[in-house]
Structure formats: structure tokens, C-alpha cells
Amino acid sequence: MQTRIPREKLICDNFINGSWVKGSAGHTDVVSPYNGQLIGTITHPSAQQVDDAIKAAAAAQKDWGKTPLKERAKVLFNFRNLLLENLDEIAHLKSSESGKTFEEGKAGLMKGVEVLEFALSLQNLDLGGKVEVSRGVFCEYRREALGVIANITPFNFPAMVPMWTIPINLALGNAYVWKPSEKTPLTSMKIADLLKKAGLPDGLMTVLQGGAPTVDAIIDHPSVKAIGFVGSTKIAKIVYQRATNLGKRALCLGGAKNHIILVPDANPDLTGIGISDSFTGCAGQRCMAASVLLAVGNVDHHIEKIIQRAASLKLGETMGAIITKAQKDFLVTAIGRAEAGGAKVLLDGRKAKAPAGMEEGNWLGPTILDMVKAGSEAATYELFGPIISIVRCNDVSEALKIENSVEYGNACSVFTSSGGLAERVAKEAAAGMIGVHVGVPVPREPFSFGGINASKFGSGDITGHHCLDFWTDMKKITSKWEKQNDSNWMS
Ligand code: NAD
């Protein structure tokens, strides 16, 4: 199905204490990457409005934190059903603002629903425990809600990335403050409205629009206890430093430059599709996209299949658009620079035609660059578009050395039929998420998502079982109710 672009401009205000409030600190337009059409306007909140919003969140959290988990889960269960009922509408909206295809919009939301289902199972997870540590002496640990927490999200997954943290935090008893990307804010309206419809009390979901000034005001607010961030490495560092300087906990996920190591014995049925879809999915605008193909030995038979698959994609139907015109222009010039540096263009996305009637959109077809030099811009810089750079390597050791030399550390995949080689890559690659014959190795719940090195600042992971420590406080209780006759050092 083709993405439906909204006909009218949507006004995207701030969701404060259960109502939509016009921001009094200016506005910014939202443009569809599909056709350059104005589809919305966000209104920026003033510092006073941010303060009002977070105070209301803190007040609402007091009761929510005391509400039994089963009751909190009921609201989330209603929310899950509403998301599924509105799946197509949300997928159209998020695709029209982010440039995704309709199918990608739907898939991202379904991944969000999966995270929500994980949150619904919280009562079966590690929420506490009690052990008799000495005669008559008991130690217990309990997880407690933090209070108000905030999340700042990027343009490329307007629903999925926020859904990594919304359900789990509401289930754990926190109040959630969300600052969506100013490029893709429209989806936040739908999500906040559905949470209210699901029965979430006012104040527990807050949406504040805008850019750096809104983020700064949120981080600095004394009631905000923890900050989650997902976006570029440059901003992740800024947010991490600001929050931790204030003594707050922060977990900030940054950019990526993901590698695929390809060897001749790779499974031919899995390789062409797996690698092509990894660098072309979401038009390459995802932090788990393959960006560098480390081609070990003669793998031309596989590269042929990757080219065939990528060349079959149709812009506007099976591949989406680039978020802004400036970013599209940057990608075009980056391809030119790689070519000037000696790369050979095996598939040239610059020649791809815009879909009919969408000539004003930001279109670039899949691009495959061969003979790219290790250390060059195309091999080390996060371009964030449908471009894969092939670096030829003599052996796996050379491939791993190149992979290890890049500052990021989100994902690395290996395409091989050798279990031994797969295990070597899992051990030696400098990445938090490893794939074997899987081009986009995103772990599924209950496994957690997270990179290493310059792809993440802070400790722990933001989703899955391992996120519970970050989003809660752990309280330890030691108790004794009877005097014991025998000696006991814990008297
Ligand atoms: P971005 O860093 O430009 O923006 C992310 C968020 O930060 C937005 O909400 C934005 O409004 C806010 N922001 C921008 N400037 C700020 C400032 N000076 N101070 C405080 N906040 C500021 O990222 P983007 O372009 O929206 O998203 C693409 C990037 O996100 C890519 O680098 C991609 O790899 C990364 N990303 C990473 C993951 C991950 O899990 N590691 C997931 C998705 C996207």
C-alpha cells in the first residue's frame, strides 16, 4: 500500500496534564520527505510550560507509583488493543513524516507492540526477591519507580523508539515525559491520545515539542530523575554530559557505522536478500543498517545478488525517501567524494527517478560503492542513507581489524556457513549486537537492545530484561522479627 500524505496541515501542540496546550515559544513546520508538502506545525513550549508539565507529571506519578502493577498493566493492555485497531492510520502518519514506506511504518509499530507485550509480562519478571540470609534474618530487594523520567527520540523511528521505553516505564510506575524529534512529531499526538483513551490518568504521559531548548529545560528540571536519549552520537554526548553533570542517570544511544563480513561460503539464499535489505530498509536511515561490506576473498557471486535485489526496489513503493533535502544533497555529494577517491559505483542511486507526482520529495536510490578505501569517509562516517561501501579484504583478520577501528559499536554481522568463523566474529567484533546470516541483528524481547563504544553513553541497556535496573531504584530491606537463641552475628 502507498503511504497516504495528510491533506491538511496538522497542529502539533504539547500534551500537558492530559490536554493539548499551544506552546508559546514559537513554531516550526513539518515537511513530508515524500513530496516536500507542509504537513504540520509544532508549537514550542516556554520554560514555564515545561515546568508546569513536569510538575503535573510528578503529582500524577505519586498515585500511579502506588497503583498495583496489575492495574497499571490493564491500561497498557487497552492501549495495545487501541494501537492494533489504529495500526494503518498510525503507519500512514509516521511514514508520511519520516519518509518510510507504509509497510515499514507498520513493522516499526508492531515491534513497539512487542515491547508493550513484554511490559505486560513484568509481573512474571525479576521485580523482587527475599532470602533468609541468617537464622531469622531476611534480606529482600524490591524495585521502586523512579518518579518522572524523560526520553528524547530521533526522527527515524517516530513510534518504535518511543515504544521501547513508554510501556516499560508506565508499567514500572514512572511518569513519562517525551520529547519527539521536531522532524517527526505528528505520531506523538496519536500515541498520547490513545494512551488517554486507554485510561491512563492525566499527567502520566507528557509530550513536549521542540529542539535543544526544550531538551535542556527537561534535563534541568529537578523532578526529572532519569534521561533516555536516542539519536546521533554528537547530541548523545551533549545530553549525557548535561544530565550526568547534574548527578542524574542517563542512557544515551548514538549513531552507528555497521559492518557486514562476507565470505565465499555464505548461504546464497540468505545473503543477497539479507545484505541488500539491511542497507536499503528505511532508505538506510536506521542505526542498525549495514553500511560497510567487508568482502573477504572472491565473493562477487554474492555481490551480484545484492545488486540484483537492490536494483529491483521501487522508490515510493518498496523504498522510502530521505528525511530532508539537505540530507539528500549531502548523500549525493558523499557518493561523489567516494568516486573521486577511487570507488567504483556498481549501482548508482543518483540516477533513480522520483515517483510520479512526488518530484519535490527527497529521493535517492540504493547505491553500491566498490573498492572503497578503509579509513575513507564512506567507510567510517555515518552517512545515514541507502549506500553500502564495499571494502575488499584478503582475510577475516584484516576485516576484523577494519571493523574494530571504527569508533561506533552498534552492529556487526557475518555471512558464513562456518560456525567457527561465526563464533570468532561474535567474540572479536567491536559491536554490541552481532548477526549471523542476519543483516539487521536487532534482538527481540526479552533480549535487550544496545551498542557499545561511541554508539552508547551510560551503562546497561534501554530495553528488554536488562533495562529494569536503569528505570527503577533497587531497595534492599533487611528484617528480623524474632530473637534467636543461638548466636547470630546480625544481632
Ligand atoms: P539527532 O541527534 O539530530 O536528534 C535526536 C534528538 O535530539 C531529537 O529529538 C532532537 O530534537 C534532539 N536534539 C537535537 N539537537 C539537540 C541539542 N543540541 N541538544 C539537545 N537535544 C537535541 O538525531 P536524528 O537525526 O533525529 O536521528 C538520526 C540519528 O539517530 C542517527 O545518528 C542514528 O544512528 C541515531 N539513532 C540511533 C539509534 C540507536 O539505537 N543507537 C536508534 C535510532 C537512531
Boltz pocket constraint, residues with backbone or C-beta under 6 A from the ligand:
constraints:
  - pocket:
      binder: B
      contacts: [[A, 152], [A, 153], [A, 154], [A, 155], [A, 156], [A, 157], [A, 161], [A, 179], [A, 180], [A, 181], [A, 182], [A, 210], [A, 211], [A, 212], [A, 215], [A, 216], [A, 230], [A, 231], [A, 232], [A, 233], [A, 235], [A, 236], [A, 238], [A, 239], [A, 253], [A, 254], [A, 255], [A, 256], [A, 286], [A, 287], [A, 382], [A, 384], [A, 410], [A, 451], [A, 455]]
      max_distance: 6.0
